[in-house]
Amino acid sequence: MPRRDEPALTEEDPAAEWVRDFEAAARRPLEERMRYAFIHTYKPVLDDARFRAFDTMADYRRWCEESLPGWLGYGRDL
């Protein structure tokens, strides 16, 4: 039920379905919401090794620029 100061959503409103989905998700138990909240997406190079360590931040930044695809957003030029 909408509050008095909020407009009622109608079927024509494109946000209506989104609001219904959000409210349905909010009624689910927390454990179920957490299970479906995070989607693992493979990230080339980043996911190919279990662990990496760098001596300096400059070393890390250099490695990112030289090794990672630009679309991951780890380079200096975003």
Backbone as a ProteinNet text record, in pm:
[ID]
protein_1_A
[PRIMARY]
MPRRDEPALTEEDPAAEWVRDFEAAARRPLEERMRYAFIHTYKPVLDDARFRAFDTMADYRRWCEESLPGWLGYGRDL
[TERTIARY]
84.7	0	90.1	73.3	157.4	122.8	222.1	196.4	120.8	60.6	-18.6	66.2	192.4	276	346.5	323.2	382.8	275.1	305.6	206.2	190.3	70.1	45.2	106.1	170.7	227.7	118.8	117.7	19.3	92.6	17	76.5	150.6	110.4	176.6	312.5	332.4	456.8	567.6	676.2	782.7	851.4	842.7	906.5	821.1	695.9	605.1	656	699.9	748.6	874.6	962.8	1085.4	1051.3	957.1	918.1	857.5	773.7	714.1	822.4	920.3	1030.3	1110.6	1138.1	1213.7	1138.5	1010	930.9	923.6	912.7	910.4	1044.6	1153.8	1286.2	1303.2	1249.6	1263.5	1189.7	1089.1	1014.8	1086.1	1185.7	1258.2	1350.9	1381.8	1476.3	1613.7	1686.7	1817.4	1912	1913.4	2003.2	1977.8	1852.8	1819.4	1859.1	1837.2	1876.3	2026.8	2103.7	2249.7	2298.5	2230.9	2271.9	2259.1	2157.3	2134.7	2185.1	2242.8	2284.1	2414.1	2501.2	2633.2	2647.5	2682.6	2701.3	2848.8	2912.8	3054.4	3070	3149.1	3182	3331.2	3369.3	3510.3	3577	3689.2	3767.8	3901.9	3928	4051.9	4173.5	4272.6	4399.6	4379.7	4287.3	4266.7	4229.2	4144.9	4096.9	4186.2	4293.8	4378.1	4480.4	4496.4	4589.9	4520.7	4551.5	4490.8	4539.8	4666.5	4726.4	4832.4	4837.8	4944.3	4984.3	5112.2	5160.9	5260.9	5260	5348.6	5422.4	5547.4	5627.9	5582	5536.5	5493.4	5364.8	5297	5176.8	5212.7	5331.1	5375.4	5389.9	5442.3	5453.5	5315.1	5222.4	5084.8	5022.3	5034.8	4976.5	5039.5	5169.3	5238.2	5186	5172.9	5121.3	4979.8	4895.9	4758.4	4759.2	4836.9	4839.5	4895.8	4992.6	5055.5	4979.9	4906.4	4851.5	4700.4	4627.8	4481.8	4416.7	4307.2	4232.8	4178.4	4178.4	4133.1	3989.8	3903	3761.4	3735.9	3835.6	3818.2	3826.8	3887.6	3891.2	4002.8	4107.9	4218.3	4332.7	4321.2	4426.3	4410.1	4508.2	4500.2	4405.9	4391.3	4303	4166.1	4073.9	3938.8	3846
-117.1	0	124.5	215.4	335.1	431.5	504.8	608.8	722	807.3	916.6	1012.9	1031.7	1126.9	1064.6	934.7	868.8	838.4	857.7	823.1	671.5	625.9	482.9	436.4	320.5	265.1	192.7	211.5	144.4	45.1	-39.5	-136.9	-67.7	52.4	125.5	180.7	191.9	247.4	143.5	177.4	78	37.6	118.5	84.8	-10.3	-30.4	-111.7	-255.4	-315.9	-453.3	-461.4	-364.1	-360.3	-350.4	-266.6	-249.7	-379.4	-445.3	-572.9	-677.7	-683.7	-779.7	-749.2	-622.4	-582.7	-620.4	-592.7	-625.2	-775.1	-852.8	-998.6	-1048.6	-992.5	-1032.9	-996.3	-882.9	-839.2	-931.7	-1003.4	-1097	-1231	-1257.9	-1385.1	-1383.3	-1500.4	-1507.6	-1454.7	-1400.3	-1341.9	-1442.3	-1564.9	-1666.5	-1685.3	-1689.1	-1705.8	-1581.6	-1464.4	-1341.1	-1335.8	-1375.6	-1373.8	-1475.1	-1589.8	-1693.8	-1642.6	-1563.3	-1515.6	-1373.6	-1309.8	-1169.9	-1153.5	-1253.4	-1239.7	-1337.1	-1283.5	-1365.2	-1360.9	-1478	-1482.1	-1468.3	-1375.1	-1354.6	-1374	-1459.5	-1484.3	-1357	-1322.1	-1206.5	-1257.6	-1244.4	-1296.6	-1242.8	-1323.4	-1295.5	-1285	-1203.5	-1187.7	-1320.2	-1397.7	-1523.6	-1642.6	-1620	-1731.2	-1775.8	-1702.9	-1741.8	-1722.8	-1809.1	-1799	-1678.1	-1641	-1539.6	-1462.2	-1334.2	-1249.3	-1151.1	-1119.6	-1019.4	-930	-804.3	-706.5	-632.5	-597.4	-525.8	-382.2	-321.9	-181.8	-162.6	-53.9	-19.2	9.3	65.7	91.8	-39.5	-142.9	-273.9	-328	-315.3	-361.4	-286.5	-154.5	-74.4	-108.5	-129.1	-167	-302	-396.3	-528.4	-517.2	-437.3	-418.7	-365.2	-260.7	-198.1	-292.1	-374.2	-463	-594.7	-637.7	-773.1	-782	-682.4	-693.2	-626.7	-683.7	-619.6	-484.1	-386.4	-252.5	-246.9	-335.5	-328.9	-365.9	-425	-453.6	-326.5	-221.2	-93.6	-76.5	-155.6	-144.7	-57.4	-7.7	76.5	221.3	303.2	444.2	522.2	479	546.9	482.6	542.6	487.3	559.7
0	0	0	-97.5	-101.7	10.4	52.5	151.7	83.8	163.9	107	24.9	61.2	-10.9	-131.3	-158.1	-273	-375.3	-503.6	-604.8	-613.6	-638.1	-653.9	-785.8	-783.6	-906.1	-982.8	-1111.7	-1196.4	-1285.2	-1352.4	-1442.8	-1556.8	-1593.3	-1700.8	-1656.6	-1528.5	-1475.9	-1490.8	-1562.5	-1581.3	-1450.6	-1346.2	-1219.1	-1136	-1172.5	-1091.4	-1076.5	-1185	-1177.4	-1091.9	-1105.2	-1025.8	-877.4	-841.3	-700.7	-647.8	-727.1	-683	-660.6	-752.1	-735.6	-609.7	-585.7	-467.3	-339.6	-336.7	-217.1	-194.8	-302.2	-289.1	-234.5	-283.9	-235.5	-88.6	-46.8	92.4	187.9	138.2	224.3	240.9	156.2	166.3	287.3	342.1	454.7	414.2	508.8	482.7	417.7	465	408.9	259.4	220.3	78.5	-2.1	52.3	-17.4	-37.7	63.1	51.8	-52.5	-59.9	-154.9	-298.7	-326.8	-463.2	-487.4	-388	-401.7	-477.9	-474.5	-534.3	-649.9	-764.4	-883.7	-918.7	-924.5	-959.5	-1110.1	-1150.7	-1290.9	-1307.5	-1398.9	-1423.5	-1474.8	-1412.6	-1453.3	-1503.7	-1635.7	-1690.8	-1616	-1599.9	-1533.4	-1382.1	-1335.9	-1191.4	-1125.8	-1191.8	-1133.9	-1167	-1238.9	-1283	-1179	-1071.5	-965.1	-829.8	-736.1	-603.3	-525.3	-547	-460.9	-537	-515.8	-570.7	-462.3	-456.4	-360.9	-433.2	-395.3	-458	-347.9	-376.4	-277.3	-258.8	-366.3	-356.3	-434.8	-406.9	-481.9	-627.5	-650.3	-787.1	-865.1	-800.2	-865.5	-900.6	-808.8	-832.3	-949.7	-950	-1057.9	-1192.1	-1195.5	-1319.1	-1367.9	-1276.1	-1312.6	-1369.6	-1306.8	-1356.6	-1499.1	-1522.6	-1654.9	-1761.5	-1724.3	-1821.6	-1840.8	-1741.9	-1744.1	-1761.2	-1717.1	-1714.6	-1835.3	-1883.6	-1991.8	-1944.4	-2031.8	-1995.5	-1945.9	-1998.1	-1960.8	-1814.7	-1747	-1604.2	-1519.5	-1573.9	-1503.3	-1403.2	-1412.8	-1317.7	-1368.4	-1490.6	-1545.1	-1498.8	-1528.1	-1491.1	-1580	-1705	-1800.2	-1796.8	-1723.6	-1714.9	-1807.1
[MASK]
++++++++++++++++++++++++++++++++++++++++++++++++++++++++++++++++++++++++++++++

